[in-house]
Amino acid sequence: MTEQQYADMNKPGEIQTQCLRCGSCCRKNGPVLHLGDLKLIREKILLPGDLVALRKGEPALDNIAGRPVLLTRELIKVRGKNQNSWACPFHDPQSNLCLIHQHRPLQCRLLECWNTREITAAYDKNTLSRNDVFSRGSAMEEIVAVHEQKCPVEAFTDLLRQDMDSPGKKSRDINEMITYDERIRRVFQGKTQASAQDLDYYFGRPLKDLRTPLEAFIRQRFS
């Protein structure tokens, strides 16, 4: 869209009623998936490397509240374009178009920047988790369950908080959990040839990467 086209559609005094294709929403954040988006995974429109599991207890931005929170449930989200950005990887910055527009997730279909009522209503309803994706009794479900038992984010956060209160008190337990987290990823990758990005979908983000944001959240909350 040219600057003139944008200006013509956004004249002073006129009420916006359609998408301007400015790409702002796509550059800010990618969508969280809902149960209705499961078909996008099963039909391989969204691949493991396109997604990341945000586990219960992780710090994340609540777009409705406009502040960081610790997640009370697991979410599956379209990963950011790079490590430092949550910008949607399916946004083409040259054309400002969606590369999977015909198969875009629910949140993308509901989002109207001029009227957020629908997406606000659906925001935390029927969100997708790995339990919805991996078949009950499958090997993948069992592997994820073992990892969650050994490396729960909430327990990791509690260890960090105790260690920050009394430096060194829980260092051994923290390091052991990080080591197990790294080991299960390494073994799984060796057996399946999964990419490093795939691992963030199967096991969530590594504990060693969550440590700094979790410690920052703890300082902010308990300072």
Summary of the structure (lengths in Angstrom):
residues: 223
radius of gyration: 19.7
end to end distance: 47.2
largest distance: 62.8
contacts: 600
relative contact order: 0.15
helix: 50%
strand: 11%
